[in-house]
């Protein structure tokens, strides 16, 4: 039986990350793993194995958190294109086609409405986009340090 992020004690436990000392700097397992993937601290297979352990409710919660992170990372059309080319998924899969043919906001809205059978494919596609956009932000805006405590994750 798969664990739901709502039922899993570890999915919502919070841990202090990096040099953060404020309670607001505590992250859930979901937040940590998405950011670790973006920082190349988790492989494709590790993040997908982790995702697969959750039931539908948990996977949707993870997807929704990832969507929020993607929106905050402000991916450009060029970043989305690069991410799609590097994503470990065929370019004919529905989530990839949506990002190739729709603007970002419309693609996200349509992805949220896809059937369960598309959830895993949507997750890996969106992870790839977030990874590219977040890496760009870390290498430009945050190059000389930043207050984004999630950019200071331990391995």
N, C-alpha and C positions, 0 to 999 in steps of 0.2 A: 504494500500500500504506500502511495506517495504521500509525503508530508505537505501540508498546506503551509504557506508562509504565515497564515494566521494561527495555525496550530503549533508550528514549530517554535520551540522556545528560543532557538538560536537565530531564527530569521529576524526577530524583533529585538533581540538583546542588543544593547548598545555598548560600544567600547570606545575609549578615548583613542584618537588617532593622531599620530605625529606629535607635535609640541603642544597640542591643544589642551587647555586646562579648564575651559568653560564647559558647562554641561551642554551647551548648544553645539559643541563640537563632537558630540558622540554620534557615531554612525551605526546603522543596522548592518547585518550581514549582507543584505541586498545591496546597499550603498557601497560597502567595502568591496564586494566582488565585482560589481560593475566598474568601479574605478580601478581596481587591480588589473582587470582585463585591459582597460584603456591604457594602462601604464606598462603593459607587457609583463605583468607579474602573474598572470594566469594565461594558459594556452587556450586555443579554440576548444580542444577536447575537454579541458578542465572546466571551463565555464559552461559548456553544454552538458557535461555530466552533472554539474551542480544544478543547472536549470531543470534537467530531466527528473530530478528527485522530487520535485514539487507536483502537486495535483493542479487541476485547471485553475482553481482560485488562486493558488500561490503563484502560478506562472503568469496569470493576468496581473497580479500585484507587481511582480518583477517587471513585466512589460510596461506597466503604467509609470513606474519609477524611472525606467530607462527613457521613456518618452519625455518625462520632465527634464532629465539630464540632457537629452538631445536638444530640447528647446532652449535650455540655458547655454548650451555650447555654441549656438548660432551657426550651424553648418551652412556654408555657401553651396551653390550649385556645383562648383568645381570640387569641393570637398566630398560632396555626395557622390559625384561621378568617380572620384578616386577610390572611395570606400567600396562602391559597388564592384569595381574592377578587382579589388583585393579581397573581397568577402569570399569565404569558403562556401559559396552557394552558386548554383547555375543562374545565369542572367535571364533565364526564361521563367524563373519562379515569380509568383504573383507579387510578393513584397518588393522585389527588385524592379519589376516592371512598373509598379506604382511610383517608386522613387525616380525612375528614369523618365516617366511620362507626365507626372503631376508636379505641381510645386510642393514644397516641403509640408506646408500646413494641410493641404488637401490629401497628400499621401498619408500623413499621420492619421487624419480622420478616417480614411478608408481602411487603413491597417487595423484600427481599433474595432472595426466592424467585421473583419474577416472571420471565417469559421475557425474552430479550434484546430483543425488540421493544418492551418497556416501559421499557428502561433510560434512554433519552433523556428520556422523559416523567417518569420518577421523578426524574432528576437536576434538571430545571428546577423541579419541584414542591418538592423538598427544599431546593434553593438558595433559593427564595423564603421558605421557613420559616426557614432559618438566617439569612437577611438581616434579617428582622423581629426575630427573637430577639436576634441579635447587635447590631443597631442599638439596641434597647431597653437592652441591657446597657451599651453605650458611652455612651448618653445618661443613664443613671441611676447605676449602680454605678461607672462609670469617668468620670463627668462632670468631675471635678476632677483627672483624671490617674490612671494606673494602671500596674501593672508588666506588663501584657499587651503585650509588644513587637509583636504582630501587629496591634494597634490603631494603630500608628504607621507604616503602609506609605507609601512614597513613591509618587507617581503613576507 
